[in-house]
């Protein structure tokens, strides 16, 4: 009996950056698919930071369409986060491969500078190409909702949560009591609301008796110099230098340490397709506090506090509530010292237990199993049955 032929999988990720949510998610997908000896995985990029995998580089759409690995593929997975001409290949395929789009969503035009409006318009228009794909993998419920708003077939959409590998694992119960440490992790761009977070922290300082320290961390590599300058001015104008460290880029070890010391994760982001830092924070024993938009509605599982509206005042109120509860609860950890969370009041011990359970749903193993199961469905069943297959739990 002849050996079964490998499944030839091509992953098209036009730009792959390290320390970036989309880039790390793509590398995890390559790792998990390549770990199955039955898969033969090729990563195709126009631009890529160094990592452990060999990259097939293409310069244009025509390069991609003529690449031998693409022409011979059984499955092509497109990693979509913003317009790129390579995604026009979805309209053609190679004539035989199952085509999947891994959808990371697009930042709304209202949340980016005017100079970026054309690329956002082109990104939203390019989403219509997805109608030619066999299946759409939405990172989150929010991203599924966006695909539905764009008129795409719900029967072709699977919610495939990203795998999250936390930098550190800890419990709120084990953390020192004061000052309360607050951490932000994310990009330093206007849509992430870093300026509004600074305003909220200034209000927290003025209105809460609980001492706190905040660290704002993230990849500033693609941040606008004008926006960074604006944040620096705000730090001075709001007299925040004694309370806030605008740290920016940090090492992996430094990030793990920051999460490990923090009691609270805070963000004023206006749009999240997933928000990996919320899961990282819960894994580290931090209570997430944020606005109540996009996937921030869902990602924390009610184990944090969503502000009543999208203003620094409301965010400061939510922060003050959580900071006060932690400050009162940590020394005693009694049933009466509860955290007032969106899910309902929980003791610190109950919060730690619930956070551990919630985070487990985003494990690498679970995400890898779901992805491999979907590939099995798509590559072994006839077209009609594959498209009608129910979502996997």
Beta strands, then each sheet from edge to edge (+ up, - down):
strand 1: 7-12
strand 2: 15-16
strand 3: 39-45
strand 4: 47-48
strand 5: 55-57
strand 6: 75-80
strand 7: 98-103
strand 8: 135-138
strand 9: 157-159
strand 10: 180-185
strand 11: 212-217
strand 12: 244-248
strand 13: 264-266
strand 14: 287-290
strand 15: 305-306
strand 16: 338-341
strand 17: 344-347
sheet 1: 5+ 3+ 1+ 6+ 7+ 8+ 9+
sheet 2: 2+ 4+
sheet 3: 12+ 11+ 10+ 13+ 14+ 15+
sheet 4: 16+ 17-
end
